[in-house]
Amino acid sequence: MQIGELKGKAIEELRAVSALVETKAPDDATGFKAWLNEVARKAAEAGNEGGFLGFGGVTASDAERATLTEIAAALGTSETTQTATPFS
């Protein structure tokens, strides 16, 4: 499986999870989806890219930011979620 195919499948699954949680646990859906979005953001920003000896790099590449936008759209959340906790 190619990386693009894997990413597409993951986005599809996030859409399915979003729909499922909206149906089965509507009171918890917003918090849960925001938490998933936050997990994705933290993973993307886990290491700096570029720069020299840890200076001047960026926390997320353009590709990672684009993927975060896709994830947010699949979940129906804002991609700028900062401190979400599940089931808040």
N, C-alpha and C positions, 0 to 999 in steps of 0.2 A: 504494500500500500504506500502510495506517495504521500509526502507531507501535506500537500494541498488536499488530497482526499481525506486524510486523517483529520485535518482541521475542519473540513466541511462536515464530516460525520459528527465531530464533537459539537459543532454549532447546531446541527440538527437535533442532537440529544439534549442540548440546553433548551432548545425551543420546546421539546417534548416534556422536559422536566418542568419548565415554566408553566405549561398548560396543565400538567398533572397537579402541581401544587396549588394552582389557582382553583382547580376543581375540588380537590380533596381537603385542602386546608387554607381556605381563602383568608382567614384571619392572620395566618402566619406567612402568607405568600410574599408580601412586600419585604419583610425582614429577611426571609430566607434567600430570596433572589438578590437582594442587596448584599447579603453576606457572600454569596457565590461570586458576585461581581468583585467584591473586595478581595477575595482570595485570588482571583485571576489577576487583579491589579498588583497585589503584593508579589505574586510570582513573577510577573513581568518586570517589576522594579527591583527584584532581588539583587541584581548585580549591575554595576556600571558597564557601559559599552563605550569603547573609544577612550580617548584621553591617554595619559601617560602616567604610570605608577599610581593610578587611582585618582588623578587630578584631571579635571576638565571633561570627564565623560558624561554621558547622558544616562538617566536611570532606565529609560525604555526606548528601544529603537523605533523607527518609523513603522516597521512591520509589526512590532508588538503593540504600538498604539492603535494601528489599524485593526488588529485582532481584538483588542479591548473594546473598540467601537462595535465590532461585530457581535461580541459577547453581550455587551450591554443591550444591543438591539434585540438579540435572541431572547434575552431575559425580560426585556421591557423595563430596564432600569436606566438610571443615569450613569454614564461611564465615569463620572467624577466622584462617586461614592467614596467617602473617606473612612468613616469609623462605624461601619455597619456591624451589627451583631445579629446572629440568627434569632428569629422569633422574638424580635423586640416589639 
